[in-house]
Amino acid sequence: GRKTSAHFLVFDLWMDWRIGAFHDEETLFDYDFAMNYGNWAVVSKIGNGGGGAWDGSRDFDPEHTDMRWKLRAEQKNDPTGAYIRRWVPELKNVDDKHIHTPWFMSAEEMKASGCVIGKDYPNSLVGPLELEGCEPGQEEHGEWPAEKEKEADAVQEGAEVTVTGA
């Protein structure tokens, strides 16, 4: 979750990675300086491609491909949205077909679920994201580029682990 949030802030909202790192420093219960800044550095790709450590990445994802892929993967892994319903009470009564894409609800569906987008739940910061046809591991027009595959493998190998009760 932390790395997904970091990726969203840096590559979808085009925010300076340090804003997120500073926020985490102030709010995380299990905050650790090295882990926090190390994760933000990795996600933001700072220092890669010849840039300095404070330059940040120059990659921008105007199509929000990575975010769409992550939402689609979540949709496939949890089609009824049990996790979302547990942690996002505003969406608890949203129909399964819209639990991952509440911005596609009609006015009638919003009223029926008690969740009006823009009032009870915020509007999407990047606009409505269409997930149909966005299959994990593939782009809309063929295979994912090799760079995306390498990134996905690196994320899997270096997955964040949280230890509780220590």
Buried (B, 14 or more C-beta within 10 A) or exposed (E): EBBBEBBBBBBBEEBEBBEBBBEBBEEEEEEEEEBBBEBBBBBBBBBBEEEEEEEBBEBEBEEBBBBBBBBBBBBEEBEEBEEBBEEBEBBBEBEEEBBBBBBBBEEEBBEEBEBBBEEBBEEBEBEEBEBEEBBBEEBEEEEBEEEBEEBBEEBEEEEEEEEEEE
